[in-house]
């Protein structure tokens, strides 16, 4: 609309309303209702209204772009966390293999103390495994909550954007049909 000259640049609604209320133009003409000068100034009021809508749309677009970049950062962070969890599981598997080898060696010794140590070791291993699983579950829950928050924000911005576009279309068609 700006390219077609339908939107004025730099005019504020309040300024035009003040001119109409004072019934005096900057050029010195009297702005009496039902005169050509009054109608010309009043037509600029409609164009200033369209400008404020355009500014709101630009602001909304910037917000939507910001949400998009936040979403991208979130997915990158999620990928990093998943890679870290995978690395921790690989380390757990490596340590489990070492423990199994040590268990086999301990079981081959007839010493009674070594059997008690083996039982204690198995208890400790079970506790370690339980803690690692709990940690993974907590990280997954945090990731899911963050995902839900981002999706909610994106949905909210998309709804606002669609409402803004609908309002712009209505104003555009009203302006083209001469209703404004």
N, C-alpha and C positions, 0 to 999 in steps of 0.2 A: 504494500500500500504506500510505503514511503517512496518507492521508485516511481510510482504513478502520480506522486504529488498529492496523495490523499491524506497524508499525515504531516502535520506541521512539526518542525523541529524547534524545541526551546520554548514553546508556549505552555504556560501553566493555566489550568482551569481557573484557579483563584484569581489570577491577574485579569483574565477576560471577564469574569463575573464582577470584579470591582469596576471595570470600565462600564459595564452595563448598569450597575447600580448607581454609579456617579452620573450616568447618562452623558458621558463626555469621552471622546476618543483622544488618543495621544496627538492626533493631528489637529485637534481643536474642534472638530465637527461635533454637533450635538447628536446624542444617540437617543432619539425619541422612538418609542415603540411604533411599529407599522411604517417605519421609514427604511429606505434602501440601506443606509449606513448602519442602522440598528441590526437589520437582517444579516448584513455582511459580517459584522463583529460577532453576532450570535452564531453564525456558521463556523467561525473559528473555535467557538466553545466546543462544538461537537468534535472538531478535529483534535482539540486538546484532550478530550475524553478518550479518543482512540489512542493517543500517545501514551496516556497513563496505562491503558490496557497492554500496549506493546511493551512498556517498561516492565510490567508485572510478568509478562510472558518470558521476557529475556531473563529476569530474575529466577523464574521457575525453571527455565532451561539450565541455568547455571547450577541450581540445586540438584536437578536430576543428574547432571554430569558428575557432580560431586558424589552422589550416592553410587553411581556406576564405578567411580574410582575406589570408593570405600569397599564396594563389593569385590572388586578385583583384588585389593589388598587382603581382604578376608580370605578369599580362596587361596591366595599364595601362602598366607599364614597357616591355613588348614593343611595345605600340602606339606609345608615344612614340619608341622606337628606329626602328621602321619608318617613322614620319613623318619622322624626321631623315634616314634613308637616302633616302627619296623626295626630300626637299629637296636633298640633296647631288647626286642624279642630275639634278634640274632645273638646278642650278647648273652641273654638268658639261656638260649640253646647251647651256646659254647660252654658256658659255665656248668650247665646241667650235664653235658658230656664229660667234662672234667670230674665232676662229682661222682658220676657213675663209675668212671675208671677208678677213682679213689675208693669207692665202695667195694668194688671187686677186689681191690688189693687188701682192704681192711678185712673183708670177709674171709680171705684166705689165711689170715693169721689166727692161730688158735687162742690167742690171749683174750681173756674175758673183758678186760678193760677196753680193748679195742671194740668189742661188740657193744658195750654201753655207749662208747663214743659214737659208734655208728648210729645207734638209735637216736642219740641227741642230735647228731648231724642231720638225720632224716627229718626230725621235727623242725629244726631250723630251716631246712630247705623248703619244707611245706609252708612255713610262715613267710619266707621270702617270696615264694611263688604267689601266695595269696596277696601279699602287699603289692607286688608288681601288677597283678590282675586288677586290683582295686584302683591303682594309679591309672592304668589304661582306661578303665571305665569312667573315672572322673574326667580325664582329658576328653574322652569322647562326648560326655555329657556337656562339658564346657563348649566344645565345638558345635554341638547341636543347638545349644541355647544361642550362641553367637550367630549361627546360620539363620535361626528363626528371627532374631532381631533385625538382621540385614534384609531378609525377605519382607518383613513387615514394613520397614522404612521404604524399600523400593516400591512396594504395592501402594503405600500412601502417596508417594511422589507421583506414581503413574496415575492414580485417581485424580490428584490435583491437576496434573498436566492435561488429562482428558477433559476435565471440567473447564479448564482455561481455554482449550482449543474449541470446545463447544461454544463458550461465551464469545470467543473471537469470531467464529463463523456466524453466529447470530448477529453480532454487531456489524460485521462486514455486509451481510445480506440486508440488514435493516438500513445501513448506510447507502448501499447500492439502490435500494428500492425507494429511498428518499424519506424513510420513516424517522430518521434521526435529525 
